Amino acid sequence: MKAIVITTGGGPEVLQLQQVEDPELKDDEVLIKVEATALNRADTLQRKGSYPPPKGASPYPGLECSGTIQAVGKNVLGWRVGDQVCALLSGGGYAEKVAVPAGQVLPIPLGVSLKEAAGLPEVACTVWSTVFMMSRLSAGETFLVHGGSSGIGTFAIQIAKSKGATVFVTAGNEEKLAFCKSLGADLCINYKTEDFVARVKEETGGMGVDVILDCIGAAYLQRNLDSLNFDGRLCIIGLQGGAVTEIKLNTLFPKRLTVQGSSQHEEHITEHYIVYKYSQATYISTDAPTSHQAFAFPKLKHSHILKTAAKNGAALRPRNPENKAMVVNEVEKNVWPEIVAGKVKPIIYKSFPLSEAGEAHKLMEMMKAVVITSPGDPEVLQLQEVQEPEIKDDEVLIKTEAAALNRGDIYQRQGFYPPPEGASTFPGLECSGIIEAVGENVSRWKVGDKVCALLSGGGYAEKVAVPAGQVLPVPSGVSLSDAASLPEVACTVWSTVFTMSRLCPGETLLIHGGCSGIGTFAIQIAKFKGAKVFVTAGDERKLAFCNDLGADLCINYRTEDFVVRVKEETEGKGVDVILDCVGAAYLQRNLDCLNVDGRLFIIGSISGFVAELNIAAMFAKRLSIQAAALRTRNVEEKASIVKEVEKNVWPAIMSGKVKPVVHQRFPLGEAAEAHRLMESGNHIGKILLIA
């Protein structure tokens, strides 16, 4: 027969259609001639080498299928050759034939085509076993589904509504929310623009929901608990936001909350948990500390409870056949009638031939990114569907929360500043977000960590791969989105003003463009380090802002000669260091402003690259002219700078002495408008794109 073989761990191209041996049929199995198989996130993880099949399972991907029974084992009753069926698999769906235990087989529901039925077993078994069997969702209760537009989510909305529940969902854009609404969701929350906890509380009169189905894990744990009603149940089926976090046990006790997941025990994954009670509170875990231990610590570094079922979160694949057969039996009894009645329908996005499995995986792994369609004005920035990046062994994959604009992005858009060799072609030199995957050689970072990062490109996208050495933790006191404004400015200012130009306490720093992202950051960190700070800007509003940040002298370059003002304020000596983004037009005037042993550092060339230089002035005062850019540095140099920034700058941010300055936030799809704002010069600080 033909089957899709994973030739080696990697991208979609490793999926190859090859001739293989037919599966051998055991006595308690049926052989299905496959009509269709459905993709699941676990298939992509298996392809990458991070989710191997259970012992004894088919090596080919595919966790569900539909087709016609071609043979039955001698112990099989109830099925016969020719029956049209669908089935829950441990693997092997990407093939022309698959052998499956008879207890995992379901009839095709009336009104559903043989092909469409392939999209039912995995989602039906996952949702019924977690939401109804474990979490006991009942008619009249309120149910929150994270990832409402996913395969699990779309099914959960429909079955919960058919069973009489009120359904709330979260999703990341209006198109997805509208689709969830069309399926019957009562409340649709955009998690990128709204606080789902606040919305849930608002819609429930402060009570909260009764059951939450969560695919995020660590990043949402406490917020999910805050969203629950008394006797609420949180069922975690995925770890997209990490497996390890702190849990406040005093959140569980007063409201008698239950947290549920699945745990790997020996070679199977089961609903294995231990319950301890205090004042009628229920807490469920996979470890068994003593009662005294559980009560004594209001915060627990909690990981096992979140290690739910495999990385795509369904916890079905590694279960034993008896457990799966029990779930399948319950699904046929409780879910199939709702499908037959037309209350629950399979949601099929697109179909591919088996030979195009690689293309199907690419579609599942597509993301949105801002593409420079051709060099030009802001309108050339277009939001498009592109392939997710593949990470290298020393990289992490970040699910982007926000990216910050930099002048380099404009130059790249105009065709003047191409990305370095091997870098992403999408603009964006810094971002923040949550780590979604880590390379084999990465030790410091883990899935779910909230981080920001210095990039060579790629920030204007929903996901970005970045060398682990260029990643920084989000400083305490800074929001995840605002953290996107920090890496480029912090690394630029520290590496230029402090590392190379050696600004010291008591010296004087002149910053041109004091209201830029670089400028607002440089003012704060220089003051924190004990320097005196002069700035230039083009209007009184900007100068007042710089003054509020701590600048000692604010010069309007449109109405004043900054050379004269600097000399006047320093009794003719001049400043010790200048950070300049103007370039040629200011070169000689900057030299005239410098004190003996002064250092001029040029980080931009808004006015051009060619200027006349009076070398004699440099000799007389022992002046230095330096220039550098971050983007073109190699990975090792960037990692060294990032390490120094974390050591020297992050403490200033965490103490509140240095704060991110964000002027405005735009959705990723409005990158062109964000560029227009930056080019107008009317902003103060950073401009963010929210992914």
C-alpha positions as CSV (number, residue, x, y, z in Angstrom):
1,M,0.0,0.0,0.0
2,K,1.0,3.7,-0.1
3,A,1.6,5.6,3.1
4,I,3.1,8.9,4.1
5,V,6.5,8.3,5.6
6,I,8.4,10.7,7.8
7,T,11.8,10.3,6.2
8,T,13.5,12.3,8.9
9,G,12.5,14.9,11.5
10,G,12.0,18.3,9.9
11,G,9.7,20.5,7.8
12,P,6.7,19.5,5.7
13,E,9.0,18.4,2.9
14,V,10.1,15.3,4.9
15,L,6.6,13.8,4.3
16,Q,7.0,11.4,1.4
17,L,4.4,9.1,-0.2
18,Q,6.0,5.7,-0.4
19,Q,5.2,2.0,-1.0
20,V,5.1,0.2,2.3
21,E,3.9,-3.2,3.6
22,D,0.2,-3.6,4.5
23,P,-0.5,-3.6,8.2
24,E,-0.8,-6.9,10.0
25,L,-4.3,-7.5,11.5
26,K,-4.6,-8.7,15.1
27,D,-7.4,-10.8,16.3
28,D,-9.2,-7.9,18.0
29,E,-8.7,-5.4,15.1
30,V,-10.3,-4.4,11.9
31,L,-8.5,-3.4,8.7
32,I,-9.9,-0.2,7.2
33,K,-9.4,0.9,3.6
34,V,-8.9,4.6,4.3
35,E,-11.2,7.1,2.6
36,A,-9.8,10.2,4.5
37,T,-7.7,11.1,7.5
38,A,-7.8,14.4,9.4
39,L,-4.8,16.5,10.4
40,N,-4.1,17.2,14.1
41,R,-1.4,19.4,15.7
42,A,0.2,16.2,17.0
43,D,0.9,15.1,13.4
44,T,3.1,18.2,12.9
45,L,4.9,17.5,16.2
46,Q,5.5,13.9,15.2
47,R,6.9,15.1,11.9
48,K,9.4,17.3,13.7
49,G,10.5,14.4,15.9
50,S,9.1,15.8,19.1
51,Y,6.1,13.4,19.5
52,P,6.9,9.8,18.7
53,P,4.1,7.3,18.4
54,P,3.3,5.0,21.4
55,K,5.0,1.6,21.6
56,G,3.5,-0.8,19.1
57,A,1.6,1.9,17.1
58,S,2.0,2.6,13.4
59,P,5.0,4.8,12.6
60,Y,2.9,6.8,10.1
61,P,1.1,9.9,11.3
62,G,-2.6,10.2,11.5
63,L,-4.8,10.0,14.6
64,E,-8.2,9.5,13.0
65,C,-9.7,8.3,9.7
66,S,-12.7,7.2,7.9
67,G,-13.2,4.4,5.4
68,T,-14.6,1.0,4.6
69,I,-13.8,-2.2,6.6
70,Q,-11.8,-4.6,4.4
71,A,-11.1,-7.3,7.0
72,V,-11.9,-8.2,10.6
73,G,-10.0,-10.2,13.2
74,K,-11.3,-13.5,14.5
75,N,-12.3,-12.0,17.9
76,V,-14.2,-9.0,16.4
77,L,-18.0,-8.9,16.8
78,G,-20.3,-6.2,15.6
79,W,-18.3,-5.2,12.5
80,R,-18.2,-6.8,9.2
81,V,-16.4,-6.3,5.8
82,G,-18.0,-3.5,3.9
83,D,-19.1,-1.4,6.9
84,Q,-18.4,2.3,6.5
85,V,-16.8,3.6,9.6
86,C,-14.5,6.2,11.2
87,A,-12.0,5.5,13.9
88,L,-9.8,6.9,16.6
89,L,-6.1,5.8,16.0
90,S,-2.8,5.8,17.7
91,G,-1.2,6.4,14.3
92,G,-1.3,5.2,10.7
93,G,-4.1,7.4,9.3
94,Y,-1.9,8.8,6.5
95,A,-2.1,5.5,4.6
96,E,-4.3,3.6,2.2
97,K,-5.0,1.0,4.9
98,V,-4.9,1.0,8.7
99,A,-5.4,-1.6,11.4
100,V,-7.3,-0.4,14.5
101,P,-8.7,-2.1,17.6
102,A,-12.4,-2.8,17.0
103,G,-13.4,-0.9,20.1
104,Q,-12.1,2.4,18.6
105,V,-14.3,2.2,15.6
106,L,-17.5,4.2,15.1
107,P,-20.3,4.0,12.5
108,I,-20.7,6.9,10.1
109,P,-23.4,9.2,11.5
110,L,-26.4,9.6,9.3
111,G,-26.2,12.8,7.3
112,V,-22.3,12.9,7.3
113,S,-20.3,11.9,4.2
114,L,-17.7,9.2,4.5
115,K,-15.0,11.7,3.8
116,E,-16.2,14.3,6.4
117,A,-16.5,11.7,9.1
118,A,-12.7,11.5,9.3
119,G,-12.9,14.9,11.1
120,L,-14.9,13.6,14.0
121,P,-13.3,10.9,16.1
122,E,-10.4,12.8,17.7
123,V,-12.3,16.0,18.5
124,A,-15.4,14.1,19.6
125,C,-13.5,11.8,22.0
126,T,-11.3,14.6,23.3
127,V,-14.2,17.0,24.0
128,W,-16.5,14.4,25.4
129,S,-13.9,12.8,27.7
130,T,-12.6,16.0,29.1
131,V,-15.6,18.5,29.2
132,F,-18.4,16.0,30.0
133,M,-16.9,12.9,31.5
134,M,-14.1,14.6,33.6
135,S,-15.4,18.1,34.1
136,R,-19.1,17.1,34.2
137,L,-20.5,20.1,32.2
138,S,-24.2,20.2,32.7
139,A,-27.2,22.0,31.1
140,G,-27.5,25.6,32.4
141,E,-23.8,25.9,33.2
142,T,-21.4,28.3,31.5
143,F,-18.4,27.0,29.6
144,L,-15.3,28.9,28.4
145,V,-13.3,27.5,25.4
146,H,-9.9,28.9,24.6
147,G,-9.0,28.6,20.9
148,G,-12.7,28.6,19.9
149,S,-11.9,28.4,16.1
150,S,-9.6,25.3,16.4
151,G,-10.9,21.8,15.5
152,I,-11.4,21.1,19.2
153,G,-13.0,24.5,19.8
154,T,-15.5,24.4,16.9
155,F,-16.7,21.0,18.1
156,A,-16.8,22.0,21.7
157,I,-19.0,25.0,21.0
158,Q,-21.5,22.9,19.1
159,I,-21.8,20.0,21.5
160,A,-21.9,22.2,24.6
161,K,-24.7,24.3,23.1
162,S,-26.6,21.1,22.1
163,K,-26.4,20.0,25.7
164,G,-27.8,23.2,27.0
165,A,-24.7,25.1,28.2
166,T,-23.9,28.8,27.7
167,V,-20.6,29.0,25.7
168,F,-17.9,31.7,25.9
169,V,-14.9,31.5,23.5
170,T,-11.6,33.3,23.0
171,A,-9.9,33.7,19.6
172,G,-7.3,36.0,18.1
173,N,-9.1,37.9,15.4
174,E,-12.6,39.1,14.4
175,E,-12.9,36.6,11.5
176,K,-12.4,33.7,13.9
177,L,-14.7,35.2,16.5
178,A,-17.5,35.7,13.9
179,F,-17.2,32.1,12.9
180,C,-17.5,31.0,16.5
181,K,-20.6,33.2,16.8
182,S,-22.1,31.5,13.8
183,L,-21.7,28.1,15.5
184,G,-23.6,29.3,18.5
185,A,-21.1,30.8,20.9
186,D,-22.8,33.3,23.3
187,L,-19.8,35.5,24.0
188,C,-16.8,35.9,21.8
189,I,-13.7,37.5,23.3
190,N,-10.6,38.7,21.3
191,Y,-7.8,37.8,23.7
192,K,-5.4,40.2,21.9
193,T,-7.5,43.3,22.6
194,E,-9.6,42.3,25.7
195,D,-8.9,40.8,29.2
196,F,-10.9,37.6,29.1
197,V,-11.0,37.5,32.9
198,A,-12.7,40.9,33.0
199,R,-15.1,40.0,30.2
200,V,-16.1,36.8,31.9
201,K,-16.7,38.5,35.2
202,E,-18.7,41.2,33.5
203,E,-20.9,38.8,31.6
204,T,-21.5,36.5,34.6
205,G,-22.3,39.2,37.2
206,G,-18.9,38.6,38.8
207,M,-19.5,34.9,39.3
208,G,-17.3,33.3,36.6
209,V,-17.8,30.3,34.4
210,D,-18.3,26.7,35.6
211,V,-16.0,24.9,33.2
212,I,-12.9,26.0,31.2
213,L,-11.4,23.9,28.3
214,D,-7.8,25.2,28.0
215,C,-5.1,24.5,25.5
216,I,-2.6,27.1,26.7
217,G,-1.4,25.7,30.1
218,A,1.0,27.6,32.3
219,A,0.5,31.1,30.8
220,Y,-3.2,31.1,31.5
221,L,-3.4,29.0,34.7
222,Q,-3.9,31.7,37.3
223,R,-6.2,33.8,35.0
224,N,-8.3,30.7,34.3
225,L,-8.7,30.1,38.1
226,D,-9.7,33.7,38.5
227,S,-12.4,33.2,35.8
228,L,-14.0,30.2,37.5
229,N,-17.3,30.2,39.5
230,F,-17.7,28.3,42.8
231,D,-17.1,24.6,42.3
232,G,-15.6,25.5,38.9
233,R,-13.6,23.0,36.9
234,L,-10.5,23.8,34.7
235,C,-9.6,21.1,32.2
236,I,-6.1,21.6,30.7
237,I,-5.6,19.8,27.4
238,G,-2.6,21.6,25.9
239,L,0.6,23.3,26.8
240,Q,1.0,26.0,24.2
241,G,1.8,28.5,27.0
242,G,4.2,26.2,28.9
243,A,4.1,23.4,31.5
244,V,5.5,25.1,34.6
245,T,4.1,28.0,36.5
246,E,3.2,29.1,40.0
247,I,-0.2,28.4,41.4
248,K,-1.8,30.3,44.3
249,L,-3.5,27.5,46.3
250,N,-5.5,30.1,48.2
251,T,-7.3,30.7,45.0
252,L,-8.6,27.1,45.0
253,F,-9.8,26.8,48.5
254,P,-12.5,29.5,48.9
255,K,-14.2,28.6,45.7
256,R,-13.7,24.8,45.8
257,L,-12.0,24.7,42.4
258,T,-10.8,21.7,40.5
259,V,-7.9,21.6,38.1
260,Q,-7.8,18.6,35.9
261,G,-5.3,17.2,33.4
262,S,-3.8,13.9,32.5
263,S,-0.6,12.3,33.6
264,Q,1.8,9.8,32.0
265,H,1.9,6.6,34.0
266,E,4.1,3.8,32.8
267,E,3.4,3.5,29.1
268,H,-0.1,5.0,29.1
269,I,-1.8,8.3,29.8
270,T,-4.8,8.2,32.1
271,E,-7.0,10.4,34.2
272,H,-4.6,9.9,37.1
273,Y,-4.9,12.4,39.9
274,I,-4.9,12.8,43.6
275,V,-7.4,14.9,45.5
276,Y,-6.8,16.8,48.8
277,K,-9.5,18.8,50.5
278,Y,-9.5,21.8,52.7
279,S,-12.7,23.6,53.7
280,Q,-14.5,21.7,50.9
281,A,-11.8,22.8,48.4
282,T,-10.6,20.4,45.8
283,Y,-7.2,20.4,44.3
284,I,-6.1,17.8,41.8
285,S,-2.5,17.0,40.9
286,T,-0.3,14.1,39.8
287,D,2.0,14.2,42.8
288,A,1.1,13.3,46.3
289,P,2.8,15.7,48.8
290,T,1.5,15.3,52.4
291,S,-1.6,17.3,53.4
292,H,0.6,19.4,55.6
293,Q,2.8,20.3,52.6
294,A,-0.1,21.2,50.4
295,F,-1.6,23.5,53.0
296,A,1.6,25.1,54.1
297,F,2.6,26.7,50.8
298,P,0.3,29.4,49.4
299,K,2.3,29.3,46.2
300,L,3.4,26.0,44.6
301,K,5.9,25.7,41.8
302,H,3.5,23.6,39.8
303,S,4.4,21.5,36.8
304,H,3.0,18.0,36.8
305,I,-0.6,19.1,36.8
306,L,0.1,20.8,33.5
307,K,1.9,18.0,31.8
308,T,-1.4,17.0,30.1
309,A,-1.5,14.4,27.6
310,A,1.0,14.9,24.9
311,K,1.9,18.1,23.2
312,N,-1.2,18.6,21.1
313,G,-3.1,18.3,24.3
314,A,-5.7,15.6,23.6
315,A,-4.3,12.9,25.9
316,L,-5.9,10.3,23.8
317,R,-3.1,8.8,21.8
318,P,-1.1,7.1,24.5
319,R,-4.1,5.7,26.4
320,N,-4.5,1.9,26.3
321,P,-7.1,0.3,24.0
322,E,-9.6,-0.4,26.8
323,N,-9.6,3.2,27.9
324,K,-10.0,4.4,24.3
325,A,-12.8,1.9,23.7
326,M,-14.6,3.2,26.8
327,V,-14.4,6.8,25.5
328,V,-15.5,5.8,22.0
329,N,-18.5,3.9,23.5
330,E,-19.6,7.0,25.4
331,V,-19.1,9.2,22.4
332,E,-21.3,7.0,20.2
333,K,-24.0,7.0,22.9
334,N,-24.0,10.7,23.7
335,V,-22.5,12.6,20.8
336,W,-23.5,10.7,17.7
337,P,-27.3,11.4,18.3
338,E,-26.5,15.1,18.3
339,I,-24.6,14.8,15.0
340,V,-27.4,12.7,13.4
341,A,-29.9,15.4,14.6
342,G,-27.9,18.1,12.8
343,K,-27.0,19.9,16.0
344,V,-23.3,19.2,15.6
345,K,-21.6,19.2,12.3
346,P,-18.0,18.5,11.2
347,I,-16.1,21.6,10.2
348,I,-13.8,20.9,7.2
349,Y,-11.6,23.7,6.0
350,K,-9.9,22.1,3.0
351,S,-9.1,18.7,1.5
352,F,-5.9,17.4,-0.1
353,P,-4.8,14.2,-1.9
354,L,-2.8,11.9,0.4
355,S,0.3,12.7,-1.7
356,E,0.1,16.3,-0.8
357,A,0.4,15.8,2.9
358,G,3.3,18.2,3.0
359,E,1.1,21.0,1.5
360,A,-1.6,20.2,4.1
361,H,1.0,20.5,6.9
362,K,2.1,23.8,5.5
363,L,-1.4,25.1,5.6
364,M,-1.8,24.0,9.2
365,E,1.5,25.7,10.1
366,M,0.8,28.9,8.2
367,M,1.0,32.2,10.0
368,K,0.4,35.8,9.2
369,A,3.3,38.2,8.5
370,V,3.8,41.6,7.0
371,V,5.4,41.2,3.6
372,I,7.2,43.9,1.7
373,T,5.7,43.3,-1.7
374,S,8.1,45.6,-3.4
375,P,10.3,48.6,-2.3
376,G,8.3,51.7,-1.8
377,D,5.9,53.7,0.4
378,P,4.0,52.2,3.4
379,E,1.2,50.7,1.2
380,V,3.7,48.0,0.0
381,L,3.4,46.4,3.5
382,Q,0.8,43.7,3.1
383,L,-0.4,41.2,5.7
384,Q,-0.2,37.7,4.1
385,E,-0.3,34.0,4.9
386,V,3.2,32.6,5.0
387,Q,5.0,29.5,6.3
388,E,5.9,29.3,9.9
389,P,9.7,29.5,10.5
390,E,11.6,26.3,11.3
391,I,13.9,26.6,14.3
392,K,17.5,25.5,14.4
393,D,19.1,23.7,17.3
394,D,20.3,26.9,19.0
395,E,17.0,28.8,18.5
396,V,13.7,29.3,20.1
397,L,10.3,29.9,18.4
398,I,8.4,32.9,19.8
399,K,4.7,33.3,19.4
400,T,4.7,37.1,18.9
401,E,2.7,39.3,21.2
402,A,4.1,42.6,19.8
403,A,6.8,44.0,17.6
404,A,8.3,47.5,17.8
405,L,9.0,49.8,14.9
406,N,12.5,51.0,14.2
407,R,13.9,53.3,11.6
408,G,15.7,50.3,10.0
409,D,12.3,48.9,9.2
410,I,11.5,51.9,7.1
411,Y,14.8,51.7,5.3
412,Q,14.2,48.0,4.6
413,R,10.7,48.8,3.2
414,Q,12.3,51.4,0.9
415,G,14.8,48.9,-0.4
416,F,17.9,50.6,1.3
417,Y,18.5,48.1,4.1
418,P,18.2,44.5,3.2
419,P,18.3,41.8,5.9
420,P,21.6,40.0,6.6
421,E,22.2,36.7,4.9
422,G,20.0,34.0,6.4
423,A,17.8,36.4,8.3
424,S,14.0,36.6,7.9
425,T,12.8,38.7,5.0
426,F,10.0,40.2,7.1
427,P,10.8,43.5,8.9
428,G,11.0,43.8,12.6
429,L,14.1,44.0,14.8
430,E,12.6,43.3,18.2
431,C,9.6,41.6,19.6
432,S,8.0,40.1,22.7
433,G,5.9,37.0,23.1
434,I,5.8,33.5,24.5
435,I,8.2,30.7,23.6
436,E,6.4,28.0,21.7
437,A,9.3,25.7,20.9
438,V,13.0,25.3,21.8
439,G,15.9,23.9,19.8
440,E,17.8,20.8,20.9
441,N,20.8,22.8,22.2
442,V,18.8,25.4,24.2
443,S,19.0,25.0,27.9
444,R,17.9,28.2,29.5
445,W,14.5,28.7,27.9
446,K,11.5,26.5,28.0
447,V,8.1,26.5,26.3
448,G,5.8,29.0,27.9
449,D,8.4,31.5,29.0
450,K,7.4,35.2,28.5
451,V,10.3,36.9,26.7
452,C,11.4,39.7,24.5
453,A,14.1,39.4,21.9
454,L,16.6,41.2,19.7
455,L,16.1,40.1,16.0
456,S,17.8,40.4,12.7
457,G,14.3,40.5,11.2
458,G,11.0,38.8,11.3
459,G,9.3,40.6,14.1
460,Y,6.3,41.7,12.0
461,A,4.9,38.2,12.1
462,E,2.8,35.9,14.4
463,K,5.9,33.7,15.1
464,V,9.6,34.3,14.8
465,A,12.7,32.1,15.3
466,V,15.6,33.7,17.1
467,P,18.9,32.5,18.5
468,A,18.5,31.7,22.2
469,G,21.3,34.1,23.2
470,Q,19.3,37.1,21.8
471,V,16.4,36.4,24.1
472,L,15.6,38.3,27.4
473,P,13.1,37.7,30.1
474,V,10.3,40.2,30.3
475,P,11.3,42.5,33.2
476,S,9.0,42.4,36.2
477,G,6.6,45.4,36.1
478,V,6.5,45.5,32.3
479,S,3.6,44.1,30.3
480,L,4.3,41.5,27.7
481,S,3.4,43.8,24.8
482,D,5.3,46.8,26.1
483,A,8.4,44.6,26.5
484,A,8.7,44.5,22.7
485,S,9.9,48.2,22.9
486,L,13.0,47.3,24.9
487,P,15.5,45.0,23.2
488,E,16.7,47.1,20.3
489,V,16.8,50.4,22.2
490,A,18.4,48.8,25.3
491,C,21.0,46.9,23.3
492,T,21.8,50.0,21.1
493,V,22.2,52.4,23.9
494,W,24.1,50.2,26.2
495,S,26.5,48.9,23.5
496,T,27.2,52.4,22.1
497,V,26.9,54.9,24.9
498,F,28.3,52.7,27.7
499,T,30.3,49.9,26.3
500,M,32.1,51.7,23.4
501,S,31.8,55.4,24.4
502,R,32.3,54.6,28.1
503,L,30.0,57.2,29.5
504,C,30.7,57.5,33.2
505,P,28.9,59.0,36.2
506,G,29.4,62.8,36.3
507,E,29.9,63.1,32.6
508,T,27.6,64.9,30.2
509,L,25.7,63.2,27.4
510,L,24.0,65.0,24.4
511,I,21.3,63.0,22.7
512,H,19.9,64.1,19.3
513,G,16.3,63.1,18.8
514,G,15.5,63.0,22.5
515,C,11.9,61.9,21.9
516,S,12.7,58.9,19.7
517,G,12.6,55.4,21.0
518,I,16.4,55.5,21.4
519,G,16.3,59.0,22.9
520,T,13.7,58.4,25.5
521,F,15.5,55.2,26.6
522,A,19.0,56.9,26.6
523,I,17.8,59.7,28.8
524,Q,16.5,57.4,31.5
525,I,19.4,54.9,31.6
526,A,22.0,57.7,31.5
527,K,20.4,59.5,34.4
528,F,20.1,56.2,36.3
529,K,23.9,55.8,35.8
530,G,24.6,59.2,37.1
531,A,25.3,61.2,33.9
532,K,24.0,64.7,33.1
533,V,21.8,64.6,30.0
534,F,21.2,67.2,27.3
535,V,18.8,66.6,24.4
536,T,17.6,68.2,21.2
537,A,14.1,67.9,19.8
538,G,11.9,69.8,17.3
539,D,9.0,71.2,19.3
540,E,8.1,72.3,22.9
541,R,5.8,69.2,23.4
542,K,8.6,66.8,22.8
543,L,11.1,68.9,24.9
544,A,8.6,68.9,27.8
545,F,8.4,65.2,27.6
546,C,12.2,64.8,27.7
547,N,12.3,67.1,30.7
548,D,9.8,64.9,32.5
549,L,12.0,61.9,31.8
550,G,14.9,63.6,33.6
551,A,16.8,65.5,30.8
552,D,18.8,68.4,32.4
553,L,18.8,70.6,29.3
554,C,16.3,70.5,26.4
555,I,17.2,72.4,23.2
556,N,14.8,73.2,20.4
557,Y,17.0,72.7,17.4
558,R,14.6,74.6,15.2
559,T,14.9,77.8,17.2
560,E,18.3,77.5,18.9
561,D,21.8,76.7,18.0
562,F,22.6,73.6,20.0
563,V,26.3,74.3,19.8
564,V,25.9,77.6,21.4
565,R,23.6,76.3,24.1
566,V,25.9,73.4,24.9
567,K,28.9,75.7,25.2
568,E,26.9,78.1,27.4
569,E,25.7,75.4,29.8
570,T,29.2,73.8,30.1
571,E,31.1,77.0,30.4
572,G,32.7,76.5,27.0
573,K,33.9,73.0,27.7
574,G,31.3,70.9,25.8
575,V,29.8,67.5,26.4
576,D,31.7,64.2,26.9
577,V,29.6,61.9,24.7
578,I,27.1,62.6,21.9
579,L,24.6,60.0,20.6
580,D,23.7,61.1,17.1
581,C,21.1,59.8,14.6
582,V,21.4,62.7,12.1
583,G,24.8,62.0,10.5
584,A,26.5,64.2,7.9
585,A,24.6,67.5,8.5
586,Y,25.6,67.5,12.2
587,L,29.2,66.1,12.0
588,Q,31.2,69.2,12.3
589,R,28.8,70.9,14.8
590,N,28.9,67.7,16.9
591,L,32.7,67.9,17.0
592,D,32.5,71.6,18.0
593,C,30.2,70.5,21.0
594,L,32.6,68.0,22.4
595,N,34.8,68.4,25.5
596,V,38.5,67.3,25.5
597,D,38.6,63.5,25.1
598,G,35.0,63.6,23.8
599,R,33.3,60.8,22.0
600,L,30.9,61.1,19.2
601,F,28.8,58.0,18.4
602,I,26.8,58.0,15.2
603,I,23.9,55.5,15.0
604,G,22.0,57.0,12.2
605,S,22.3,59.1,9.0
606,I,19.0,60.8,8.5
607,S,20.7,63.7,6.8
608,G,23.1,61.6,4.6
609,F,26.5,59.9,4.7
610,V,29.0,62.4,3.2
611,A,30.3,65.4,5.1
612,E,33.4,67.5,5.3
613,L,35.6,66.9,8.3
614,N,38.1,69.2,10.0
615,I,40.6,66.8,11.3
616,A,42.6,69.5,13.1
617,A,39.8,69.9,15.6
618,M,40.0,66.2,16.4
619,F,43.7,66.4,17.1
620,A,43.5,69.4,19.4
621,K,40.9,67.9,21.7
622,R,41.7,64.2,21.3
623,L,38.2,63.4,19.9
624,S,36.8,60.1,18.8
625,I,34.2,59.3,16.2
626,Q,32.5,55.9,16.3
627,A,29.7,54.3,14.4
628,A,27.9,50.9,14.6
629,A,24.8,49.1,13.9
630,L,23.3,46.1,15.7
631,R,21.6,44.2,12.9
632,T,24.7,43.3,11.0
633,R,26.6,42.0,14.0
634,N,27.1,38.2,14.2
635,V,25.1,36.0,16.6
636,E,27.9,35.8,19.2
637,E,28.3,39.6,19.4
638,K,24.6,40.1,19.8
639,A,24.5,37.4,22.5
640,S,27.3,39.2,24.4
641,I,25.5,42.6,24.2
642,V,22.2,41.0,25.3
643,K,23.9,39.4,28.3
644,E,25.4,42.8,29.3
645,V,22.0,44.4,28.9
646,E,20.3,41.9,31.2
647,K,23.1,42.4,33.8
648,N,23.3,46.2,33.7
649,V,20.0,47.5,32.3
650,W,17.3,45.1,33.4
651,P,17.8,46.0,37.1
652,A,17.1,49.6,36.3
653,I,13.9,48.6,34.5
654,M,12.7,46.3,37.3
655,S,13.4,49.1,39.9
656,G,11.1,51.4,37.9
657,K,13.9,53.9,37.2
658,V,13.8,53.1,33.4
659,K,10.4,52.6,31.8
660,P,9.3,51.7,28.3
661,V,7.8,54.7,26.4
662,V,5.1,53.5,24.0
663,H,3.3,56.2,21.9
664,Q,0.7,54.0,20.1
665,R,-0.2,50.5,19.3
666,F,-1.5,49.2,15.9
667,P,-2.8,45.7,14.9
668,L,-0.3,43.8,12.8
669,G,-2.5,44.3,9.8
670,E,-2.1,48.1,10.1
671,A,1.7,48.1,9.7
672,A,1.4,50.7,6.9
673,E,-0.4,53.2,9.2
674,A,2.3,52.6,11.8
675,H,5.0,53.4,9.3
676,R,3.2,56.6,8.3
677,L,3.1,57.7,11.9
678,M,6.8,57.1,12.3
679,E,7.7,58.9,9.1
680,S,5.6,61.9,10.2
681,G,7.8,62.4,13.2
682,N,4.8,63.1,15.4
683,H,5.4,60.3,17.8
684,I,7.2,60.2,21.2
685,G,8.9,56.9,22.1
686,K,8.1,53.6,20.5
687,I,5.3,52.4,18.1
688,L,4.1,48.9,18.5
689,L,2.4,46.3,16.3
690,I,0.2,43.9,18.2
691,A,0.2,40.4,16.6
